Amino acid sequence: MADVSFWTRFVLAGLATWRVTHLVAAEDGPGDVIVRIRASLGHGWAATLMDCFQCLSLWIAAPAALFVTRDPLLWLFAWLALSGAACLLERLGPPPVALTSMPDLSEDSATHVLRTETRRPVE
């Protein structure tokens, strides 16, 4: 790794950190592997971690920082900088789509929205 500059390693590690973090946090993965892992985790701590891009980027950036440097103090700053770079790259894309459940549209719950009588057009 001596022939590759620090900045080349940092850029590569930053892109890799973003890619792996995005894969785990926002994609189903090849062959739906990631979505199966997420489903098997249920609602525990690890499942929550997989849903938070910023939190997950810290964990992904830690080993990626070893690609940048082996110096302990520089590793600490590279770790945080790689996580920050991944978060900045994530913000460059479109905002995430939030899926919510449909409201209850049973007849009783929707009566306040629908008119029950017909009005004649104003002439």
Residue frames as qw, qx, qy, qz and C-alpha x, y, z in Angstrom:
[[0.000, 0.884, 0.468, 0.000, 0.00, 0.00, 0.00],
 [0.422, -0.566, 0.057, 0.706, 3.02, 2.26, 0.15],
 [0.271, 0.051, 0.514, 0.813, 2.79, 3.14, -3.54],
 [0.102, -0.684, -0.600, -0.401, -0.83, 4.36, -3.23],
 [0.066, 0.366, -0.239, 0.897, -1.21, 7.86, -1.78],
 [0.042, 0.235, 0.725, -0.646, -3.12, 8.59, 1.41],
 [0.403, 0.322, 0.079, -0.853, -5.74, 10.59, -0.50],
 [0.507, 0.144, -0.700, -0.483, -6.32, 7.83, -3.04],
 [0.289, -0.136, -0.920, 0.226, -6.87, 5.36, -0.21],
 [0.140, 0.279, 0.513, -0.800, -9.12, 7.85, 1.59],
 [0.490, 0.248, -0.229, -0.804, -11.30, 8.48, -1.48],
 [0.499, 0.050, -0.826, -0.258, -11.57, 4.76, -2.22],
 [0.192, -0.192, -0.851, 0.449, -12.43, 3.99, 1.40],
 [0.263, 0.256, 0.276, -0.888, -14.98, 6.83, 1.47],
 [0.564, 0.169, -0.442, -0.677, -16.75, 5.55, -1.63],
 [0.462, -0.021, -0.887, -0.004, -16.64, 1.99, -0.33],
 [0.004, -0.176, -0.701, 0.691, -18.02, 3.10, 3.04],
 [0.459, 0.231, 0.037, -0.857, -20.93, 4.85, 1.34],
 [0.564, 0.145, -0.655, -0.481, -21.61, 1.90, -0.96],
 [0.367, -0.090, -0.906, 0.191, -21.65, -0.78, 1.74],
 [0.101, 0.220, 0.561, -0.792, -23.63, 1.42, 4.14],
 [0.504, 0.220, -0.153, -0.821, -26.21, 2.23, 1.47],
 [0.509, 0.065, -0.814, -0.272, -26.46, -1.44, 0.51],
 [0.269, -0.178, -0.869, 0.376, -27.13, -2.54, 4.08],
 [0.097, 0.310, 0.466, -0.823, -29.37, 0.38, 5.10],
 [0.434, 0.455, 0.057, -0.776, -31.46, 0.98, 1.99],
 [0.522, 0.339, -0.615, -0.484, -31.34, -1.97, -0.42],
 [0.940, -0.115, 0.082, -0.310, -32.58, -5.54, -0.53],
 [0.373, -0.555, 0.722, 0.177, -29.19, -6.83, -1.63],
 [0.415, 0.319, -0.738, -0.427, -28.31, -9.39, -4.28],
 [0.468, -0.138, -0.868, -0.093, -30.72, -12.29, -4.09],
 [0.519, -0.675, -0.171, -0.497, -32.59, -10.43, -1.31],
 [0.667, -0.028, -0.581, 0.465, -29.83, -11.41, 1.15],
 [0.091, 0.183, -0.355, 0.912, -29.94, -8.11, 3.05],
 [0.562, -0.290, -0.097, -0.768, -33.73, -8.06, 3.35],
 [0.831, -0.197, -0.516, -0.068, -33.65, -11.64, 4.68],
 [0.492, 0.028, -0.540, 0.683, -31.03, -10.72, 7.27],
 [0.179, -0.247, 0.161, -0.939, -33.06, -7.66, 8.26],
 [0.728, -0.284, -0.301, -0.546, -36.21, -9.81, 8.65],
 [0.784, -0.129, -0.574, 0.196, -34.37, -12.40, 10.74],
 [0.292, 0.160, -0.461, 0.823, -33.15, -9.71, 13.15],
 [0.232, -0.680, -0.688, 0.097, -36.69, -8.72, 14.07],
 [0.061, -0.918, -0.147, -0.364, -36.96, -5.45, 15.98],
 [0.751, -0.502, -0.116, 0.412, -33.82, -5.65, 18.10],
 [0.268, -0.803, 0.185, 0.499, -30.79, -3.41, 18.37],
 [0.404, -0.180, 0.659, 0.608, -29.09, -4.79, 15.25],
 [0.287, 0.606, 0.682, 0.291, -32.25, -4.35, 13.16],
 [0.046, -0.953, -0.205, 0.216, -32.51, -0.73, 14.29],
 [0.382, -0.590, 0.408, 0.582, -28.85, -0.19, 13.40],
 [0.423, 0.161, 0.720, 0.526, -29.49, -1.45, 9.86],
 [0.173, 0.805, 0.548, 0.150, -32.18, 1.19, 9.37],
 [0.170, -0.947, -0.002, 0.272, -30.05, 4.19, 10.40],
 [0.716, 0.609, -0.076, 0.334, -27.61, 5.25, 7.67],
 [0.013, 0.842, -0.366, 0.396, -25.60, 7.55, 9.95],
 [0.704, -0.512, 0.451, -0.193, -25.25, 4.97, 12.73],
 [0.952, 0.151, 0.242, 0.108, -24.38, 2.18, 10.34],
 [0.543, 0.769, -0.190, 0.278, -21.79, 4.32, 8.55],
 [0.303, -0.777, 0.501, -0.232, -19.78, 4.53, 11.78],
 [0.826, -0.222, 0.517, -0.035, -19.56, 0.74, 11.97],
 [0.833, 0.490, 0.180, 0.183, -18.73, 0.34, 8.27],
 [0.274, 0.898, -0.245, 0.239, -16.12, 3.13, 8.35],
 [0.599, -0.685, 0.413, -0.033, -14.14, 1.59, 11.24],
 [0.813, -0.087, 0.480, 0.316, -12.57, -1.27, 9.24],
 [0.574, 0.738, 0.195, 0.297, -12.40, 0.91, 6.11],
 [0.120, -0.961, 0.238, -0.068, -10.19, 3.35, 8.04],
 [0.736, -0.410, 0.482, 0.240, -7.63, 0.56, 8.40],
 [0.721, 0.468, 0.349, 0.374, -7.26, 0.68, 4.62],
 [0.168, 0.948, -0.009, 0.269, -6.39, 4.37, 4.92],
 [0.102, 0.700, -0.553, 0.440, -3.89, 4.17, 7.80],
 [0.768, -0.221, -0.578, 0.168, -2.57, 1.96, 10.59],
 [0.196, 0.230, -0.422, 0.855, -1.48, 4.87, 12.80],
 [0.179, -0.492, -0.808, 0.271, -3.90, 4.84, 15.78],
 [0.020, 0.559, 0.260, -0.787, -4.47, 8.59, 16.04],
 [0.204, 0.267, -0.486, -0.807, -4.79, 9.06, 12.28],
 [0.161, -0.231, -0.936, -0.212, -7.06, 5.98, 12.16],
 [0.009, -0.541, -0.660, 0.522, -9.45, 7.63, 14.66],
 [0.180, 0.563, -0.017, -0.807, -9.79, 10.74, 12.51],
 [0.189, 0.157, -0.763, -0.598, -9.97, 8.74, 9.27],
 [0.034, -0.340, -0.935, 0.097, -12.74, 6.62, 10.82],
 [0.114, 0.651, 0.471, -0.584, -14.87, 9.65, 11.67],
 [0.151, 0.513, -0.329, -0.778, -14.04, 11.39, 8.38],
 [0.089, 0.001, -0.897, -0.432, -15.04, 8.33, 6.34],
 [0.028, 0.534, 0.814, -0.227, -18.36, 8.12, 8.16],
 [0.104, 0.680, 0.162, -0.708, -18.87, 11.84, 7.57],
 [0.097, 0.334, -0.613, -0.710, -17.97, 11.47, 3.89],
 [0.026, -0.253, -0.945, -0.206, -20.49, 8.64, 3.51],
 [0.055, 0.658, 0.610, -0.438, -23.18, 10.77, 5.17],
 [0.109, 0.603, -0.159, -0.774, -22.39, 13.70, 2.86],
 [0.076, 0.118, -0.816, -0.561, -22.54, 11.42, -0.19],
 [0.029, 0.440, 0.894, -0.076, -25.89, 10.08, 1.00],
 [0.097, 0.692, 0.347, -0.626, -27.26, 13.64, 1.19],
 [0.035, 0.365, -0.495, -0.788, -26.32, 14.26, -2.44],
 [0.052, -0.211, -0.907, -0.360, -28.96, 11.77, -3.58],
 [0.421, -0.457, -0.352, -0.700, -32.73, 12.12, -3.48],
 [0.419, -0.361, 0.544, -0.631, -34.41, 12.02, -0.07],
 [0.006, 0.001, 1.000, -0.020, -35.34, 8.51, 1.06],
 [0.524, -0.285, -0.464, -0.655, -38.87, 7.32, 0.42],
 [0.228, -0.133, 0.749, -0.608, -40.77, 6.78, 3.65],
 [0.435, -0.231, -0.771, -0.403, -43.33, 4.01, 3.52],
 [0.309, -0.094, 0.560, -0.763, -46.26, 4.32, 5.87],
 [0.140, 0.308, 0.941, -0.017, -49.26, 2.14, 6.39],
 [0.164, -0.417, -0.494, -0.745, -52.53, 3.13, 4.77],
 [0.310, -0.120, 0.451, -0.828, -55.07, 4.76, 7.05],
 [0.240, 0.286, 0.910, -0.180, -58.12, 2.75, 8.06],
 [0.249, 0.066, -0.357, -0.898, -60.62, 3.36, 5.27],
 [0.007, -0.372, -0.926, 0.067, -63.50, 1.37, 6.68],
 [0.071, -0.654, -0.533, -0.532, -66.92, 2.90, 6.18],
 [0.455, -0.803, -0.357, 0.144, -67.16, 4.20, 9.75],
 [0.544, -0.480, 0.042, 0.687, -63.78, 5.91, 9.75],
 [0.300, 0.085, 0.425, 0.850, -64.19, 7.71, 6.41],
 [0.036, 0.758, 0.644, 0.101, -67.62, 9.28, 6.92],
 [0.205, -0.817, -0.120, 0.525, -66.14, 12.59, 8.02],
 [0.253, -0.340, 0.505, 0.751, -64.40, 12.90, 4.66],
 [0.067, 0.261, 0.790, 0.550, -67.19, 11.92, 2.29],
 [0.380, -0.006, 0.054, -0.923, -70.33, 13.88, 1.65],
 [0.240, 0.214, 0.930, -0.179, -73.49, 12.00, 2.47],
 [0.408, 0.710, 0.480, -0.313, -75.87, 14.21, 0.52],
 [0.497, 0.323, 0.454, 0.665, -75.85, 15.48, -3.01],
 [0.000, 0.655, 0.162, -0.738, -75.79, 19.19, -3.68],
 [0.564, 0.721, 0.381, 0.127, -77.16, 20.84, -6.73],
 [0.520, 0.110, 0.128, 0.838, -74.75, 22.93, -8.78],
 [0.011, -0.672, -0.254, 0.695, -75.14, 26.65, -8.24],
 [0.475, 0.571, 0.529, 0.410, -76.72, 28.29, -11.28]]
